[in-house]
Amino acid sequence: MSQKIYCIASFKPKPGKEDAVFKALQALEPNAHREDACLRYTVTRQIESPFAQGESYPIVFHEVWANRKAFEAHCQREEIKQFFAENLEAPDGDIEDANVCVYTDEPNDFDAPAV
């Protein structure tokens, strides 16, 4: 049974703040990569393509964690809490909205053996 947690964190910067938000998110990558259970932590920005015309916030973090405990511990790091407090929760922050979702790669009815 896979215990991996996949997180997609999408960000909508305030007008004119896309570059600043992207750089601020990039600054979070090095310390996240140092976490033992971090398998992937990459910030990306939306680009145009005639083959992908869906709607989304323009900046997205793609995260893969070894397990739920590791993901939740990451979310409680001071650096992460401070980022959200300063950039999303503060009235003068650069982010208008964010959407953070977590996923599993296991079906609902998987009968994982107890190990």
Phi and psi in degrees as a GROMACS rama.xvg file:
@    title "Ramachandran Plot"
@    xaxis  label "Phi"
@    yaxis  label "Psi"
@TYPE xy
-78.7119  136.374  SER-2
-108.502  6.96913  GLN-3
-61.5325  145.157  LYS-4
-116.416  129.693  ILE-5
-108.406  126.238  TYR-6
-118.563  132.161  CYS-7
-116.942  114.88  ILE-8
-115.399  111.953  ALA-9
-104.782  142.062  SER-10
-129.448  135.603  PHE-11
-111.053  102.4  LYS-12
-68.4837  156.057  PRO-13
-68.4032  157.618  LYS-14
-51.5491  131.685  PRO-15
79.6268  2.89415  GLY-16
-110.86  8.84753  LYS-17
-59.5641  -45.767  GLU-18
-63.9281  -41.2928  ASP-19
-64.3981  -42.0224  ALA-20
-66.6927  -43.6743  VAL-21
-58.9075  -46.0099  PHE-22
-66.0524  -38.1174  LYS-23
-64.759  -39.3213  ALA-24
-69.7303  -38.6882  LEU-25
-59.0461  -34.7859  GLN-26
-65.9705  -19.1117  ALA-27
-81.1982  -18.812  LEU-28
-61.2553  -48.9203  GLU-29
-56.9294  -45.3973  PRO-30
-70.3881  -35.075  ASN-31
-63.7091  -40.6107  ALA-32
-63.3962  -21.3657  HIS-33
-79.4978  -15.8621  ARG-34
-71.474  129.999  GLU-35
-54.6814  -38.3653  ASP-36
-93.5916  6.98465  ALA-37
-82.6516  116.166  CYS-38
-97.3728  -28.7895  LEU-39
-157.467  139.906  ARG-40
-156.626  92.6663  TYR-41
-133.831  125.009  THR-42
-89.2372  138.918  VAL-43
-133.645  161.535  THR-44
-126.459  147.494  ARG-45
-69.1663  139.396  GLN-46
-125.425  161.88  ILE-47
-83.3233  142.019  GLU-48
-156.612  136.547  SER-49
-67.2948  -12.3019  PRO-50
-99.6768  -0.23912  PHE-51
-145.561  90.3364  ALA-52
-113.184  24.0134  GLN-53
-73.6689  165.878  GLY-54
-97.152  138.327  GLU-55
-163.624  163.599  SER-56
-66.3033  148.445  TYR-57
-75.3619  -14.31  PRO-58
-124.648  130.272  ILE-59
-136.618  131.137  VAL-60
-91.9552  132.259  PHE-61
-110.062  116.41  HIS-62
-124.403  142.121  GLU-63
-132.142  127.511  VAL-64
-120.216  149.702  TRP-65
-61.671  -31.2612  ALA-66
-164.355  171.434  ASN-67
-62.1213  -41.2405  ARG-68
-58.6105  -41.9736  LYS-69
-65.8482  -42.6543  ALA-70
-61.4529  -46.9934  PHE-71
-67.3011  -34.386  GLU-72
-65.5084  -41.047  ALA-73
-58.365  -44.192  HIS-74
-63.8096  -21.89  CYS-75
-93.4415  -1.00678  GLN-76
-64.3183  142.491  ARG-77
-56.8932  -41.0875  GLU-78
-60.1046  -39.3182  GLU-79
-73.103  -46.4503  ILE-80
-60.8453  -40.0511  LYS-81
-65.3686  -40.3267  GLN-82
-57.531  -49.8026  PHE-83
-66.2611  -39.2894  PHE-84
-62.596  -44.6183  ALA-85
-79.403  -34.116  GLU-86
-100.968  -25.2744  ASN-87
-114.024  -48.3309  LEU-88
-78.1811  -32.476  GLU-89
-71.9965  137.848  ALA-90
-57.3817  -31.1192  PRO-91
-96.7876  14.436  ASP-92
-69.7204  163.607  GLY-93
-87.092  -7.30708  ASP-94
-107.311  126.657  ILE-95
-79.156  -40.6292  GLU-96
-156.457  156.078  ASP-97
-141.009  152.167  ALA-98
-137.06  112.805  ASN-99
-115.08  122.493  VAL-100
-130.075  147.942  CYS-101
-120.271  151.356  VAL-102
-139.131  160.836  TYR-103
-120.863  161.375  THR-104
-102.184  11.7583  ASP-105
-100.164  139.813  GLU-106
-70.4969  159.29  PRO-107
-59.266  -33.4022  ASN-108
-101.736  20.6406  ASP-109
-69.7009  124.31  PHE-110
-95.3276  73.0758  ASP-111
-63.7882  132.486  ALA-112
-70.6777  142.682  PRO-113
-75.1059  129.778  ALA-114
